[in-house]
Amino acid sequence: MKDMGTQSYLWSGFGGFLAWLGDQQNLMMLSLAIGIVTALANLYQRICDWRARKRDEERKEEIHQLTVARLRKGLDIK
């Protein structure tokens, strides 16, 4: 598995299942908390990646528009 978040979910679920089998309520709640924190951290990381990708696309579009404007004026690209 390449995604560390998926591994964390699996191990958290496995730990929660073992805690449930052993009737260990504290360990089960800890496992659940770890899973929730992992989900929130992954969500935050995906939002940051999405924002960076969006800024990169906007920057590329702006460069393209400037290049087109220079070409229309008869100037070279560089």
C-alpha positions as CSV (number, residue, x, y, z in Angstrom):
1,M,0.0,0.0,0.0
2,K,1.4,3.3,-1.0
3,D,-1.0,5.6,0.9
4,M,0.1,6.0,4.5
5,G,-3.5,7.1,5.4
6,T,-4.9,3.8,4.2
7,Q,-2.4,1.9,6.3
8,S,-3.3,4.0,9.4
9,Y,-7.0,3.3,8.8
10,L,-6.4,-0.4,8.5
11,W,-4.2,-0.7,11.6
12,S,-6.5,1.5,13.6
13,G,-9.4,-0.7,12.6
14,F,-7.5,-3.9,13.4
15,G,-6.5,-2.5,16.8
16,G,-10.1,-1.5,17.5
17,F,-11.3,-4.9,16.5
18,L,-8.8,-6.6,18.8
19,A,-9.7,-4.2,21.6
20,W,-13.4,-5.0,21.0
21,L,-12.7,-8.8,21.1
22,G,-10.8,-8.4,24.4
23,D,-13.4,-6.1,25.8
24,Q,-10.9,-3.2,26.2
25,Q,-13.0,-0.1,26.0
26,N,-10.1,2.3,26.5
27,L,-8.1,0.8,23.7
28,M,-11.1,0.7,21.4
29,M,-11.7,4.4,22.0
30,L,-8.0,5.2,21.4
31,S,-8.1,3.3,18.2
32,L,-11.2,5.2,17.1
33,A,-9.5,8.5,18.0
34,I,-6.4,7.6,16.0
35,G,-8.6,6.8,13.0
36,I,-10.5,10.1,13.3
37,V,-7.3,12.2,13.7
38,T,-5.8,10.4,10.6
39,A,-8.9,11.2,8.6
40,L,-8.8,14.9,9.6
41,A,-5.0,15.1,8.8
42,N,-5.6,13.5,5.3
43,L,-8.5,15.9,4.6
44,Y,-6.3,18.9,5.5
45,Q,-3.5,17.6,3.3
46,R,-5.8,17.1,0.4
47,I,-7.2,20.6,0.8
48,C,-3.7,22.1,0.8
49,D,-2.7,20.1,-2.3
50,W,-5.9,21.2,-4.1
51,R,-5.2,24.9,-3.3
52,A,-1.6,24.5,-4.5
53,R,-2.7,22.9,-7.7
54,K,-5.3,25.6,-8.2
55,R,-2.7,28.4,-7.7
56,D,-0.4,26.6,-10.1
57,E,-3.1,26.4,-12.8
58,E,-3.9,30.1,-12.3
59,R,-0.3,31.0,-12.7
60,K,0.1,29.0,-15.9
61,E,-3.0,30.6,-17.3
62,E,-1.7,34.1,-16.5
63,I,1.6,33.3,-18.1
64,H,-0.2,32.0,-21.2
65,Q,-2.4,35.2,-21.4
66,L,0.7,37.4,-21.2
67,T,2.5,35.3,-23.9
68,V,-0.6,35.6,-26.2
69,A,-0.7,39.4,-25.6
70,R,3.0,39.8,-26.5
71,L,2.6,37.7,-29.6
72,R,-0.4,39.8,-30.7
73,K,1.7,43.0,-30.3
74,G,4.3,41.4,-32.6
75,L,6.9,40.9,-29.9
76,D,8.9,37.8,-29.4
77,I,8.1,35.4,-26.6
78,K,11.2,36.0,-24.6
